[in-house]
Amino acid sequence: MNTLTKGISCLTYNKLNTITRSLSCTSALYIKQWRVNRGLSVNRTAEGILTDGQDYTFLDGRPTPLLQKQKKRMLKHQEYANQIVSMCSEVDFAKQRHQNSIRAKEEEREAIISNRLKPKGKALWKK
């Protein structure tokens, strides 16, 4: 019991034989808000020269190969772009289908109106 409290300073030992841990996240939230207020990305490792830049350059001007995480990030962004394109085409298809269904209902209504009984005899001559 005594070594537990001495070895781990952030944990406390209650009378009920349970270990509780107290954390404060206000500083993390403040830093996040500070970055957003200054127009920076929320995650400082998500983008920037250190993340997107090259680790080294060749003196003769050859392009440096992409890093493993850069390739992974590039493929992930490409997959996002493909999903966006496919979802946009699905939305366009749904809009077109909805317009076609509205047009079909309107044509059906017009057909019903035009196929109603027509006046005969003297009522036809009055028009």
N, C-alpha and C positions, 0 to 999 in steps of 0.2 A: 504494500500500500504506500509506503513512504517513498520507495524508489520510483513508483509511477508518477507521483507528483513532482519529484525532483527532476526526472528525466525529460518530461514533456511539460514545458511551461505554459502552453496555451490550453491545456486540458485541465479541468478541475474535477475533483472526486467528491461526489455528493454523499450524504448519509444513506441514500437509498441504493448504494452500490452501482450507480450508473455514471457514465462519463459524459459530460456535456462540453460543447465547444462553442465559444462565443466569437463571432466574426462581425466585423463592421464593413459595409460595402459603400459607405457614402463617399469615400475618397475615390473609389473606382468610378462611381457614377459621376462625380464631379469632373474627373479627368475626361470621361467620355463626352460630357456636355461641353467642356472647354474646347475639345477638338472639333465638335460640331459647330460651335459658335464661330470658330475661326476658319470654317470652310474646309477643314481637313477630313479625311476619312475616319470613321469611327474606330476601325481597327488599324493601328499604325503599321502592321505588317502586311496589310492587304495589298498595298500598292506603293510605289515610290521608286526612287533611283536604286536604293539598296535591294529591293525585291525584283524589280524588272530589269535592272542593269546587268552588265556583264561582269564577271569576276576578274577577267583579264582580257587583253587584246594582243593579237599577233603584230609584230613590228612590220611584217611585209604586207599587212592589210587584209589578210584572210579573215573571213567571218568566223567568229567563235561559235562552237556548238552550243545548243541550248542546254541548260541544266535540266535535271530530271523533273524538278518541281515546276520549272517554266514550261516544259512539254506537257506536264499533267494539267497545269492551269490553262494552257492554250487549248488542249483537247476538251477540257471542261467547258470553256467559254464557247468553243465551236459547237459542242453538244447543246448548250443553252440556245445558241443562235438557231440551230436546226429545230429545236423544240418550238421556239418562237415562230419560225416560219410555218411549221406544220399547224400550230394552233391558230395562227392568223388565217391560214387557208380554210381551216375548219369553221372559223367564225364567218368568213365570207360565204362558205357553202351554206351555213345555217341561215344567214341573212337572205341569200338568194332563194332558198327553199321556202322560207317564210313568205317572201314576196310572191312566189309562185302559188303558194296555198291561198293567199289573200286574193290574187288574181283569179284563181280557179273558182273560189267561192263567189266572187263578183260575177263571173261569167255564168255560173250556174244560176244565180239569182236573176240575171238578165234573161237567160233562156226560159226560166219559169215564168217570168213576166210576159215575155213575147209569146209563149204558148198558151196563154189564158184564152178562155172563150172569147170569140170576137162577136161584136154585134151583127145581127142579121136583119134583113128587111129594111124597113123605113129608118131604123136607127143608124144603119150604115150610110144612108143617103144624107143624113143630117150633118155629117162631118164634112 
